[in-house]
Amino acid sequence: MTVDEQAGIRIRTPDQRLRVFVSSTLAELAPERAAVARAITALRLTPVMFELGARPHPPRELYRAYLAQSDVFVGLYWQRYGWIGPGMDISGLEDEFRLSGSIPRLLYVKEPAPDREARLTDMIAELQSQGADSYRSFRTPRELARLVRDDLALLLSERFAAGDDVAAPAATSPAAPDRPAARSLPVTTTSLIGREQDLVDVSTLLTSPGVRLVSLTGPGGVGKTRLAIAVAQQLDGDYPRGAVFVPLASVADPAMVLPRIAAVLGAAVDGARRPADVLAEHVADARTLLVLDNLEQLLGVAADLDALLARCAGLTLLVTSRTALRLRAEREYPVHALTVPSFPDRPGTEVLTALPAVRLFVDRAQAVRFDFALTEENAAAVAEVCRRLDGLPLAIELAAARSRLLDPRALLARLRSRLDALGPGPVDLPERQRTLRATVEWSVGLLEDAAQQMLATLSVFVDGWTVEAATHVSGLSEDRTLDLLDELSVHSLGTIDAFAAGPRFGMLGAVQEFAAERLAGRADRDDIERRHAEYFGALVENADWPAERQGEWAARLLAEEENLRVAIRWFLAHDIAPLPHIFRILWLFWQMRGRMPEGHAWLAEVQRRADVLDDRARGELLFTSAVTAVEVGDDDSALAAVDELGRLKGRMGDPYLESAAQLAMSWILPIVDDLDGALDKASTALAGFRSQNEPFMAFAALTVGMLEMTRGHDEAARAHLLEVHELGGMFGNDWLTSSARAQLAALAVRSGHLDEARSLLVESVDADEDTEVSTLTLTFSLVAAAQLALARADARRAATALGAADGLRRRAGLRAWPSTRSGEAELATRVAQEMDAGDHEESFAAGAGLGHREAVALVRRP
């Protein structure tokens, strides 16, 4: 018996993914079944559904066979009991449930169900009484998809941690996870070859007493990142907060390392506090493993990391870098190349197969050519390729990818000629890095000249690009661009990811570095960088929040966020004239995605040079500066911007900007307690936007509604907020609909409709699967949740909700809107009066420590 058999471990191949049987009647719940299928597929599991077999009433033998091959049962129930087949006294729906008793069951019941059939009611009552299965109710397909995804992930995690096979009996009822799912490690898609001992050594080193910082060092392409992820995956369960992966390849400034770590942890840094202080407070003494990947270009941050370790007793760092950090706390672990053949005589295939470098080559060659095998005829050539590439994993993978077109002997001949012609790399580079450089250059040399030029051009992008972007920046036709992108992909010099909006391309970091060097030496480099900036400037302009496409554009801007940063830096260095317009459009994106502090800093830089701008551009700049400043709590700057904006009235030559100026004033005037003036300005802005049929009317209506609430005009407020809710749905803007629901919930509490308030609050944080509720919207919901809790005489929960709102704002660098500040202060006073001082402080602090997902869960909690 093998070791694996003794341990009871079952190793699954890709075609043996866990199967999730989805049971429901086919006469209803079609959108829900589709949502569940997407949720299951997103977890890389296989949905088993009868729609796939086109059988309206599957015979018992068929669904018994399906169930026998399934690992998890998901039951969906609403109103119909289902079809009862010949010779049966129960429906297929109930029979499927009864037959699934040997596997874990997750059951979901849609509510409300005014026309539920009696037999289904009895069946649901029976399964509720059993109590052994996970039972949840839901209202919408989106909510159901979220529940299924979370429950499946937790179910599998619990069973893996317990050492049980997923198909074992006795279902486990999912509970709330102990740590945020957003901090999960990258999912690896290739096998780890030749690093078994390294995995043991590094894991042992990291868990040794007194070891807090381990650096995996070695040349680029040696496999440091892959090893670090494997170590983190192995140790993940040893840390209550889990292992957190922080990619730093796209960070160029050491000063941005701590903010990047904070962002990954969900501890956003504002301009008022040092990043080190925010991180130290967030991590505190909780046992946490941070994996900092690609730190070699950021060695200036070493002292900050050392200080962070000193302040956070439970923190452990696993770093990947080409050079050591040279800190006293550091334990360096050199990651060497894989073992390569060094036999004086020609070895046989059995001997070569045992060598990690050869195993890696064969594995990757089979990925591009399924029938590739190591034979007596090609073994010597494969061994020599691995030897000449010094066993560097990236180099071997690039070479193996050529097996699609070249056999090992032809590959070796090509490699030899390129290496001989290349010569040594720069003397200040590590010797093994010169070999990687040679390998990348050789791989690039296989391309036609046009593809080589395209590769260099594409290095201007950060975190990927679309076909449209590559076409514009390269200046080629779309067809020609597609041809060249395909060539790069075939040669493993480009990557392709599928998205709903179309394919997105990228390249490996080492390849991009080499390509960027090629671009730096080209005469047209400045033109390419200019076209890159112009393209993304135009992209923002096209995203000027058109009706019915706002959600789509928000997702597009998020995908291009790093490219937008590069473009903004280019405009700051070469031409600030387009930036006021770009910033005015990006402001809403910043608000949705919590990027206000970053935007505020950029706006301040442009304001220092605003004397070169015309009145229209100054108007856009002042509008965005005012509304951004008030979001981050810089009230003085907001008041100054609004004052100057008022002097531009009638001079901007744009009705939209005139209305926007009125709206900005309505947000700022409550700072000086002029609520009546604010309401007048907001109403004027709303009328102006309506006359222009401008989608921004929704934001003006939200402002009017919230100001009417502060004045006690509840019916007028409700009418405006209902309009916002409707417009948000029309525009595909979840931020608007969620904000409106949160405010409507607060109104419902005031009118005594507590159940309605509860439903509205749950809906306010029911974001799309791919979208996180914005911090601003979530704080609206938390304050309304505090009002609801107080109305239900639960002061402790109210204090926790207010603490959560305060903590989220502080970490995101935000402050409450001026129109809501006095109301929140009064609410906080009322809550404190209902509690003992110590209990209040404890509850508020507990809320302040909640992360984003925990705060959402607090709002959802019954």
N, C-alpha and C positions, 0 to 999 in steps of 0.2 A: 504493500500500500504506500502511496506517495505521501509526502508531508502534507500536501494540500488536502488529500483525502482524509488523513488523520485529523486535520483541523476542521473538517466539515466545510471546506470552502469550495464553492462552485464558481469556476471561471467562465464568464460569458463572452462569446464573440459578438461582433457588431450585429450579426443577424439574429442574435438571441436577446434583444432588448426586452426588458420586462413588459408584459402585456397587460393592459388595463381594459377589462371588459366593461362596456358602458351599456347599462340596461335602462330602457324606457319604452313607452309606447311610441310607435311611429306616427300616430295620428296627431301628436302634439309635440311641443318642445323642440322643434327643428332648430331655431336659433340657439337654444341652450346646448343641444348636442354638438352643434358646430363650435360653440365657444369651448366646450369641454374637450373636444378633439384638439383644438389649438393649444389649450393648456397642457394636455398630455404630451403632445408633440414637442412643445417648447422645452419640456424636461427630458427630451430624447428618449421617451418611452413610446410604446406602440399602442394606439387605440384599437380596440376590437369592437366594431360597430356593424350592425346588420345592413346599414345603408350601403356599405361597401360591397355587399353581395347581391343587392337588388332583389331581396326577397321580402314581400310585404308581410308574410306571416311565416317566420322560419319554423320548420319542423323541430320537434323536441330533440331529435337525435343531433341536429345540426348545432343548436345552441348548447347542448350538453358537451359536444366536442369542443366548441369554442371555449366554454367555461373550463374544461379540463386542461386547456393549454394556456389559461390566463393566470396571472399572479395577483391581481388586485381587482376587486369588484366595485364599480361605481353605479349606484342606483339613482335615477332621476324620476321624481314623481310629482304630478300636479293634480289633474282632475279625472283622467281616464284610467280605468282599471285594466283595460286591454282586452285583446281577443282571446276567447276560450276555444281551443281547438277541439276537434272531434275526439270523443273518448276522454276528455279532460273535465275536471270539476273546478279547476282554478285556471286563471289566465296564464299565458306565457310569461307575463311580467312577474307574477308572484312565484311561478315555478322557477324562474331564473334566480330569484332571491333565495329560495329554499335550497337550490342546488349549489349555491355559492358559499355554504357554511364553512368550507375548509380553507378559505383564503380571506385576507383582510377585506372588510367592507366599509366603504364610505358612502353614506346615504344623504341625499339632498332633496328637500321638499319645497316646492314653489308655493309662496303665499303672496296674495290671498288666493283662495280657490273657492269661489262662491258656488260653483256647479260640480263640486267633487262627487264622484260616484260613491255609493254607500260601501261597496266592497273594497274600494281603495282606502276609504276612511278606516275601515276595520283593519286592513292590512297595515296601514301606517301606525295605528294604535298598538298593534301587536309588536311591530319592530321597535317602537318606542319603549314598550314594556320590557323588552329583552335586555336593553341597556348595554349590550356587549359591543355594539357597533357605533362608529362615529355618525352622529345624526345632526344635520344642519338645515336651517331654512334659508331661503334666498328669495329675492324679488326680480332681479334682472340678470340677463346673460353675462354681463360684465362682472357683477358680484359673484355669480356662480363660478366663472372662470378663475377669479382670484382665490375663492375658497378651495377649489379642486387643486389648483397649482400649489397653494401653500400646504394643504393637507397631505398631498402626495409626497411633497418634498420632506415634510416632517415625518411622515410614516416611514419612508425609506431610511431617513437618517436614524430614527429610533431603532429600527430593526437592525441596521448595520452596526450601530453602537452596541447593541445587545448580543451581536454575534449570531443572530438568527438569519436563516434564509428568508427572502421576501415572500416566498410561497408557503411558509410555514403557517399552521393554523393560528387562530386567536387573533382577531383584529385588534389593533391599537387605536384608541381614540385620540386624535391629534389634539395637542394643547398649544398654548402660545409659545413660540420659540424663545429661548433664553437670550438670544442675541440677534441683531438685525441681519436679515438675509442679504442686505445690500453689501455686506462686507465679505462675501464669499470669494474664494480664490479663483483664479482663471481656470477654465476647463481645458485640460490638455487633450490634444487630438492625436498625439503620436506616442509610441511606446518609449520608455526610458531604457536605453540600451547601454550596457557597460558601466553603469553608475551605481551598481548594487552596493559595493563597499563604501563608496562616497556617501551614499544615502545613510548608511549605518553610522559612519564616522561623524558626519555633520550633525545628525540627530542626537548622537551621544554627546557631542561637544556642546550643543545648545542647551542640553538638559543637565549639564554638569554644574555642581555648586559654584556660585560666584561668577559664572560666565553670563554676560549680558549683551555682548556685541561680538558677532562672528561675521567676518568678511570673506566672501567667496571671491577670490581674485584669479585673474587669468586673462588671456587675450580675448579679443572680440571673436565670437563664434565658437568658443570652446564649450558652451553649454551651461554657463553659470545660471542663467535665468531658469532654464528647465530643471536643473538640480534644485535650485532654491524653492521652486513651486512644489516639487516632489517632497522636499523636507517639510515644508509648511503644511502640505496635505496630510503628512504622516503625524505631525504634532498638533494639528488643528484642535483636536478634542482636549488637549492638555491645558488649553487657555480658555477661561470662561468667556472672554470676548472673541475668541477665535483668532486665527491668523489673518492679518490684513495685508493685502498686496498693494503696493504703491508704485506704479510705473512712472519713471522719471526720464525716459528717453527723450521726450519732447520738451523738457525743461532746460533752459540754457543759463538761467541766472540762479546762483546759489541762494539768493535772497527769496526765491520762490519755492524752495524745497519745503520749508515748514508750512507755508500756506497750502501747498499741494497735499501734504500729509493731512492737514486739518480738513481739507475738502473731502478727501476719501473717508475720513473718520466721521464726517458730518459735523465738524466743529468749525464752521466758517469764521474767517478772520475779518474783523472790521478795521477801520483806520485808527481807532482810538486805543487799541490794545496791541501789545507785541504778540506776534504769532507764537513765540515760545511760551508766553503766559497762558494763551488760550489752550495750547496743546497740553501743557502741564496740568491745567485745571481739568481738561476733558479726560485725559488718561488717568491722572492721579496715581493711585497705587494698585489699580486693577491689573491682573496678570494679562498682558497683551503681547502678541508677537507681531512686529511690523517687518515686512519684507520690502526693503528699499531697493528697487531694481534699476540698474544703470546709473550709478552714482559717480562714475569716473570723471565726468565733465563738471562735477559740482563739489569738488573736494573742499572748497571754501566753507562748506556748511559743517565740516567735521566738528568744530568747536561747539556749534549749536546743538549737534546731536549728543555730544559729550555732556553738555549742561542738561539736556533733556533727560538723559539717563540718570543723572544725579538727582533730579527732582521727582522722577517717577519710579518708585521702588519696584513696581511689578513689570516694568517695560523691558522687553528683550528685542534686540535689533538683529536681523539677518540681512546683510548688505551684499549686493553684487557690484563689483567694480573691477576695472582693469588694473588698478593700483590700490594699495592699502591706504586706509585713512590715517595711519600713524598716530593712533590714540593709545594711551596706556591700557585702557579697558578692552582694547580690540584683540580678538583671537583670529589670526589670519589662516584661512584654509585655501591653499592653492588648488585650483581645479585644473588638472593636467589634461592634455589631449588623450584620446583613447589609445590603447595599446595597439601597435601596428606590427606587421610581420618583420622579423629581423633574422630569418633563418638563412644560413649559408647555402643550404641545399633547398631544392624546390619542394615545398611541403604539399601534402595531400589536402583534399577538401575537408576531411574531418578535422585536421589540425587547424586550418584556416577558419572554419566555422566557429571555433571556440574563441576566436579573437574578436573583441568588441568592435573594432573599426570595421572589420569585414562584415560582421553581423549587421552593423548599421547600414553599410552600403547595400547589402542584399535586401534588407527590409525596405529601404527607401526606393531602390530600383524596382522592387515588386509593386510599389505604390503607383508607379507610372507605366509599368509593363507587367501584367499579372503573371505571365509565363516565364519571367526571369528566374533563373536558378544558377547556383554556383556549381560549375562542372569542372572536370579535369581539364577541359580545353580553355576555359576562361579564368580559372582560379589564379594563375600566376599574374595575369593582367590586373585582376581586381586587387590582389595583394599589393602590386606595385603602385597602383593608383592611390591606395590608402597610405602607403609608405611615403610617396611623394607629397601627399597632402598633410603629412605630419600628424595624421589622426585627428585633425580638427573637425568636429562634427558638422559645422556649417559648410565647410569646404567639401566634406564627403557628401553631404546632402545635395549640394549644388551639382557635384559631379555625377552622383547617382541619377539625378533628374535627367541627365543627358541620355540615359539608357533608353529613353523613348525613341531616340534616333540612332544612337551609336552603340555598337557592341563594346565590351571592355577593352579589346585590343585597339580599336579605332579611338576610343576615348583616351587611352594611355598615350597613343601617338600624338594626339592633339594637345594633351596636357604637357607632354615633354617639350614640345616645340615652344609653347607659350612660356613655360617656366624658364627654359634656357634663354629665351629672348628678353625676359623681364628683368633679370638682375635683382640685386638687393633693394629693399625699400629704404626709406629715410633712416639714418642711423639713430634718431631719437625715438624710434618706435621699437617696441619689444620684438624680438626675433620672430616669435610665433605670429605676431600681428602682421609682419611682412608676408608671411605665408598666406594668411587670410586675404590680405590685399592682393596677392598674386592670384589667388583662386578666384576672387571676385572679378578681377580684371580679365582673367582667362574666360570666365563665363560670359562677361559682357562682350568679349571679343568674338564670341560665336554669333553675335547679332549682326544684322545688316547695319550699314552706317546710319540709315534713317532711324532704326530702332535704338541705336546707341545715343543718337541726338535726342530722341524722345525721352529716354531714360534720364538723361541729364536734366532735361527741361522739367520733368515731373518731380525732381528733387526739391523744387520750390514749394511744393505742397507739404502740409503737416497733417498727420492723421488721416490721410487719404484724399480722394478726389472722385468726381463723377466724370462721365464721358463728356458732358457739356463743358465742364471746367477745363478738362485737358484739351478739348478742341479749341477753346478760346485762347488759352495761354500758349499753346503750341502754334497757333495760326494755321493749322491744317484743316482739311475738310473732316466732317464727322466720320465718313467712311474710312478715310485714311487713318484717322486717330484710332478707330476701333481695330483696324488691322494691326496697328503697332502695339496697342494694348494687349491684343491676343497673343502676339509674338512674345511679348515680355512675360505673359502668364505661362505660356507653354515652356519657356526657358527657366521657369521658377524664379524669375526676377521681379515678378509682380504678383500680388494676391488679389483675389476677387471675393467679395462678400455680397450676398443677395439681400436686398431690402425691397420693401414694397414700392418705393419710389424709383427703383432701378438699381443696377449693380454699382457697387462702390469699390474702388481700386486702392491698392496700397503697395508698399514694398518693405522688405526686411530692413531693419535699421542699418546693418552693415552695408547693404547694397545702396541704401540712400546716402550714407556718408560718402561712399565712393562716387556716386553720381553727382553729389553736390560739389565735390572737388572738380569734377569735369565741368560742371556749369560755371564754377568760379573762374575758370580759365577761358571762357568763351566771350567773344566780343559783344554778344547780344544779351548778356546776363542782365543788365539794367532794364532792357526792354521786357524781358521775361518777368522780372519782378514787378515791373509797372503793370503789365497785363494781368498778372495775378491779383494785384491790389484793385485794379479797375473791375475785374470780373466780380470780385466779392463785394465791392462797393455797389455794383449794379444789382447783384443778388439781393442785397439788403433793400435797395430801392424797389425792386419788384415785390419784396415781401412787405410792402406798406399796408399790411393788415387788410387785404381785400375781403369783402363779405364772403362768407361761406367757405373760406380756405384758411382761416387763422390758425387752426390746430395743425394743419399740414405745414404751414410755413414755420411755425414754432419748432416743429420736429426737424425741418430742413436746416434752420439756423443752428440748432443744437448740434447736428451732425458736423457742421462746418465751423464750430466755435474756434478751434485752433487756427484754422485758415483765416477767420475773421480777425483774430488777434494779430496775425502776421500782417494782414492788409492794413489794419489800423496803425500799426507801428510804421508801415511804409508811408502812409499819408502824413503822420506826425513828422516824419523826417523830410518829406518832399513837398507836400501840398496839403495844407489843412483845410482848404476851401470846401471840399466835399464832406468833411467830418460833421459839421452841425446837422446836416440832413441825415447822414448815416446814424448819428447818435439819437436823433429824434425818433427814428424808426426802431432802433435797437432798444430804446428805453423800455418798451413793453416786454420785450424778450428778457431783458435784465430783471424786470420785476417778476416775471413768471418763473425764471430759473435761479433767482437769488444772486444775481451778479451786480447788485447796486453799488457796493463799495468800489469795485473795479471800475465801473462806469463813472462814478463820481470822481475818481482820480484822473481819468482821461479827460473828462470835461474841464477840470480845473486847469490842466495843461493847455488846452485849447483856449480857455478864457484869458490866459496870460498873453495870448497873441491875437486877441479878438479884434484889434484895431484895424486889421487888414480885411475884415469881413464886411459885406454889404448889410443893409438893414434886414433883409429877409433872412440871411444866414445867422445874423446876430439874434434875431427873434427866435429861430429854431434852437440856437445854442442856449439862450436864456430860459426858454421854456423847459428844455430837458435838464438844465442845471438846477432850476428851481424845484421841479418835481423829484429829481434824484436826491437833491440835498435834504429835502424834507423827509424822504424815506429813510435816510441814514442818520437823521437827527441833527443835521447841521442847519439849525434854524436860522442862524445869522446869515449864512450864505443864501438860503432860500428867500429870506426877506429882501436881501440886497438884489437878487436876480429878479424878483417880482417887481421891485421898485423901478429898476431899469427897464423891465419889460413894459411897464405902464407908460413910460416915456416914449416907447416906440409905437404906441397905439395909433393905427391909421397909416403907418409908414411902411408896413411890411409887404403890402401889395398882394396879400393872399387871405381870402376870407377864412380858410381853414386855420391859418396861424392866428388870426384875430380871435377866433373862437377858442383855440387852444390856449391863448394867453389868458382869456377870461377863466377857463377851467383851472389853469395853474394858480391864478389868484384865489379861486375858491378853496383850493387845498391849503394855501398858505395863511389866509386871513384868520383862521381859528387860532393860530399861534398867538395873535394879539387879542383873542377873545371876541373877534368881530364875526359872530356866527350869522347874523342877519346879512351882513355884507357878503359873506361867503355864499350864502344861499342865493342871493341876488345874482352874483357872478356865475354860479353854476347853472342857474336857470337861463341866463343869457347865453351861456355856452351851449346848453342843450338846444335852445331854439335855433342857434346858428348852425349847429351840426345837422339838425333835422332839415333845415332849409336847403342844405347842401347834399342831403341824402348820404351823409358821411357815416360809415360804421362806427366812428369814434363817439357817436351819440350814445352808445351803450355805456361808455365810461362816464360821460356827463350825467346820464340818468342814474347810475350807481351813486355818484357823488350827491346828486339832489336827494335821492332816497335816504342816504345816510345822514345828510344834514337835516332833512325833515324829521328823522328819528330823534336827533339831538334836541329839536325844538318841540318834541312831543306831538307832532302831527302824524300819528300812526297810519291813518287811512291813506293820506297822500304818499307817505313813505312806502306803504305796501304796494300801491299802484305803480310807482316808479320801479320798485324792485322786481315786481312781476314782469314788467317790460324788459328789464335787464336779463332776467332768466330766459325769456323768450328770444331775445336778440342773441344771447350767448349760444343758444341751441342752433339758431339760424347760421351763425358765423362759425360754428365748430370750435368755439372758444370755451374750453372747460374752466379756465380761470374765472371768466365772467359768471358762468352758471353756478360754480361753487361759491363764489363770493356772495352772489345774490341769495343762495340758499342759506348761507350762514347768517346773513342779516335778517332774512325772513324768519329764521328760527328764533332770533332774539326778539323779534316782534311777537311771535307766537307765545313766547314765555311771558311777555308783558301783558298779553291779553288772556292769559290763563289756559291756553291750549297746549298743554305740556306734551301730550302724545304727538301732536303735529310737529312741535319743536324737535322732539327726539328723532322723528323720521327725516326731517329736513337736515338735521345735523349729520346723520349717517350718510345721506346723499351728498352732502357738501364735501366729504372727504373720500367719496367713491370715485377716485381718479381712474383713468384708463390704465390698462395693464402696463403700457410702455411709458406712462407719464406719472411723475411724482407730484403730489399735491404741493402747490407753491407754499413757501413759508408764510407769506402774507395772508393767503387764504386760510391756511391752517390756524394762524393766530386769531383770525376772525371767528373761526369755528370754536376754538378753545375758549374764547371769551364768552361766546353764546352758551357753550357747554357749562361754564361756571355759573352763568345766570340760571340755567335750567337746574343745576345741582342745588343752588341756593333755594330756588323755589320749591324743591323737593326736600328741603331741610337737611341736605347733605353738605354741610359747610366744608368738611374735610376734602371731599372731591372737588368742590369749587376752588379751594385754595390750591390744590394740585394742578387743576386746569390753568389757573392764572399763573402759577409758577412755570408751567410748561410754555405758555405763551411768552413770558418774560425771557426764559432761557433760550428759546428758539430765536427770538429777536436779537438778543445779545450776541449769540454765536454767529448769526448771519449779518451782523452789523446794521441792523434795522431798528427803527423806533415806531411806536404806534402812530397812526395818522393823527394829526392835530385835532380833527373833529371828534375823535373817539377818546382822547386822553382823559378829559375830565370825567366822562362816564365810567371809564375803567377804574380811575382812582376812587370814585364813589363806590363802585362795586367792591373793590379790594377792601375798603374801609368796612363795609357792611359784613363782608365775609370774616374779617379779623375780629369784629365785635361778637360774632357767634361762636368764637373758639377761645380756648385757653391759649395764651401767647406761645407757649412751648409747642403745643400741637400745631398751631398755625405755622410757625416757623418750620417745623419738621415737614409738614405737608407741602408747603410752598417750595422748600428745597428739593423735596422728592420730585416734584413736577419740573423744576428747573433743570434737573439732571436727565430728563427724558430725551431720547433722540427723536428724530423725525417720525420713524415708524411707530415708536412707542406712543408718541403723542397722538398719532392717527388712531391707534388702538384705544387710547383713552376716550377719544370722541365717540368711537363706535360702541364702546362698552355700554350695555343696557343699564 
